[in-house]
Amino acid sequence: MTPPSLSPTLIRAREEFEELVKDIRPELHRYCARMIGSVVDSEDVVQDALAKAYYALPTLTSIANLRGWLFRIAHNTAIDYLRRSNQQHSEYLDDHPLIAEPDEPLEEQELVAVALAVFVKLTPRQRSCVILKDVIGCSLAEISELLDATVGEIKAALHRGRTRLRELSKTVKADAPAPLDEQERELLARYVDRFNARDFDAVRAMLADEVRLDLISRAKFHGVAEVGQYFDKYALVDDWRLALGVVEDRPAILVYDPRDGSSQPAFFMLIEWDDAQVSRIRDYRYARHVLRDAAIVRA
């Protein structure tokens, strides 16, 4: 689905760029999610980074390492986000004696057990090195190039970051999600019930005139006429069943695929309200990688 306001040339250019980066995008999201501590907000960071990359392409003569170039842009965009939201200005390399070899990398079960909120307790440099090496799987040379630091400095940051994460993982526990606000629960339940009943005319009646839709990684729509057509696509398929839930303490709609019988949602949606009308929809149907590290509870 593509907004009709774009010219065919721009549409083709954007589609070609999206095809180019589609395999890298999940990695970029996983990196940014741990850098800023949120799978939802990190998708906004990734979108911003990819927009910067897209508009920078015409100024480049060649890209020898597309993946590294995109990671550098994503890294800088994440740091900008942290500075705006948390006033985190610390980007100095660790003042630590250089070591011959880094200690043992974090194992998969350790990474699974470490909440995103724990990663943000590291300095940005330590955090970045641990994520790139132990989560994404970059080599020391790749990290050195991306962060413009020596391999020795990267090893030192890895050592301190891994040590700190292992300490924090023993003491820091994720908070229980806050209960849904009753008014928002009622509004979401009404939306979910009508959606599940395939009464899309009733769902459209809930939309504000200036409603916005972000079909993550695909397209954006604005206004009740454009957004209303989005429901026609769901009417044609049967791979969804909606339920109330919470994603990172945000009221959410969890979407299950009834065909596979899984107890885990396939993706989720976020809804915002203005005077009991839907003012914004964020649908992650085409960005299911976002779910991988999300803290999710069914309400």
N, C-alpha and C positions, 0 to 999 in steps of 0.2 A: 504494500500500500504506500503510495507516494503522494505528497501534497500536490494538487494541480497547479499551484502557482509557479513551480519550477519549470524551466525550459527543458526540452528534450536533451540538449547538450549537457546541461548541468546534471540532469538526472543520470545520464550515462556515466559522466565523470564520477559522480558520487557512488554509483553502483560498482564501478570498477575499483574504486578505492576501498569500499567495504568488502569486496571479494578478496582484495589484497591482504586485508588485515584481519579477516574473520577468524583465522586459526590462532592468531596472536592475542586477540581480544580477551579470551578467558584468562590467559596468563596475566595480562595487564590488570584485569579486575582483581585477581587474587593478590597481586602485588599491592595495589592501591588499598584494598580492603584492610590489609594488615598495617599499611603505613598510616591510615587515618582511623582505623578501628570501627569501620562500618561497611557492610556489604551494600547498603542502600546508597549512602552518600558517595561511596567509592565509584558507583556506576556513573554518577554525575561528574566525578573527576575524570573518569575514562572518556566520557563523551566530550568533555572540554579538551582533553589531551588530543583525542583523535581529530577534533575540529581544528586545533592548532596545526597538527601534522598535515591535514588535508590542504589547508590554505598555504602551508609552507612549501608544498611539493613543487609548484611552478618556479620557485626561486632556486631549486637545487639542480645541479647538473647530473648528479648520480648519487645513489645510496648503496654503499658497499655492504652495509649491515642494517637492513630494515628493522629487524627485531631490536637490536641495540639502540637504534635511533628512536624508535617508538618508546622503549623503556626509559630513555633519558627524558623524553618529553613528559611521559607519565610521572616520572620521579619529580621533576621540577614542578609539575602541576599539583602533585600531592603536597609538596613542601609549601607551595603558595597557599593551598587550602589550610594547612596546619597553622601557618603564620596568621592568616586571617581569622581563624576560629579560635586558636589557642595561644596565639602570640608566641609560638615556638620558633625562636630564632637560632637555636643551637644547631649549627651544621659543621662544627669543627671536628677534625679528626681526633680520635681518642688519644689522650696523653698517656700512653702505655708502652712499656718496653716492647720492641718488636720481638716476635717469637719465630722460631724456625718453621714450625708447622702448626696450623690451627688444631684445636682440640677436636674431639669427636663431634660430627654434625648431629643435630637434633633428629631423632628417629621419627618415623611416621606417626607412631602412637603418641609420642610426645607432642608433635605438632597438632594432632587432633585434640589433645587435651588442653592446649593453651588457647584460651579465649582471645578473640580479636582485641578486646579491651586490655589484655595483658601486654600485647606487643607495643601498644602506644606508651607504655611506661619506660621503654628504652629510649635512649637518645635517637633522633632521626637517623644518624649515621649507623649506629649499631643495628637499629631496626632494619634499615635498608639492606645492609650486608647479610644479615641472617635470613631475611626473606628471599633475597636473590640467590643465595647459596643453597639453603636448606629446603625452601619451599618451591622455588622456581627451577633450581638445578643449574644455575649459571656457573661457569668456571671462574676461578680467581682472576684470570686474565680478562674475562668479559666484565666482571664487576669493576676491576681496576679501570678499564676503559670507560665504562658507563659513569662511574662516580669521579673520574679524574683523580684517582688516588693510587699510590703505589701498592703493589701486592703485599708488602710488609704491613702497611697501614690497614689494609683490608683484613689481614689475618688478626691483627690486634683488635679491630672492631668486632670481628667474629667471635673471638675468645671472650671478650667482655659481654657481648650481647647474649651468647649462648649461656654463659654462667648466670647472668642476671635472669634470663627467662626460666632456667631450671629452678632457681631460687623462688621466683615469683609463682611458678606453677604449683608449688607446694603450699602456698599460703593464700593466694588470691582465688576466691571462688566467685563464679558468676552470680549476680543478684537474681532473685526470682522475678519474673516479669510482673509488672504492675497490672492489676485487673483493668479490663476495658471500662472506659467511662460508659455509664448506662445509656446516655443519650446517643453516643456514637455507636454503641453496640446495637441499639434499636435501629438506627439508620442503616448500618451495615447489614443487619439481619434482613431488613426489608429489601435491600438491594440484592442480597444473595438469594433470598426466596424467589423473587421475581425472575432473576437470571436463571436459576435452576429450573423454574417452571417454563422457561423459554418464552416468557411474556415480555418480549423486548420492547413492545410499545409502552408498557408500564415502566420499564427501565428508562427508556428515552424521556418519559415524562418527569423523571427525577433529575434530569440534567439542567444545569444553569445555562442561560443563553450564551455565556462566554466560556463555557467549559473547555478545558484543554486535555488532550490525550497524548501521552508519550508511550508509543509502542516501542519499548526499549530496543535499541539497536536496529530498528527498522524505519520509523517515521514519526512525525509529530503532526497533530491536527488541532484545529482551533474552531470553536463555534459549534452550536448544537447540530447544524446541518451536516458538517463534516464528521463529527464524532458519532452522530447517529448511525452513519453507514458502517461503522466498525462492528456493530452488533450483528449485522447481516452475515459476517464471516463466521461468527460463533454459531449462528443458526444452521450453518451448513455442515458442521462437524459434531462428533459425539465423543471427543476425547477429553472432556472436562466435566468436573462436578465441583462446585464451590462450597467452601466451609469457612466459618469465622476462625480467625487465628491472630497471633501476635508475631511480628517479625522485628527483632531488635527493639522491643518495647513499643512498637508502633502498631496500632490496630491495622489488621491486614485481612485479605481474602486469600486463603490457601486453595490452590487448584489441584485436584487429584484427577488422575486418568483412570476412569472406572474399568477400563479394559485390562489393565495389568494387575489389579487387585493389591497394589502396593499401599502400605500404610504411610508412605512418605509422599508429600506433595510433589507434583512435577514442576510447579512454578507458583508464583504468587502475584497478587495485584495490590496496589495501595490506592486508597480513595481519600480525597480531601473534600470538605464540605463548606458551603457558605449558605447559612440560613436554611439548613436541611435540604439543600440542593447540591448535587455533585459538581464541584468546581474544577477538579483535576483527577485524572485517572493515570496511573502508571502501571502498565501491563508488561510483565517480564516473560511473556510466552516465548519470545525469541531470544531471551537472554537467560536461559536456564542455568548457566554456569554460576549466576549470582547466588543461587540457592546453596551452593556447595559448602560455604563457610558460615551460613546464616544461623543465628539463634532463633529457632522457630518453636512455637507452642500453639497447639490447637485450643481454641477458647471453648 
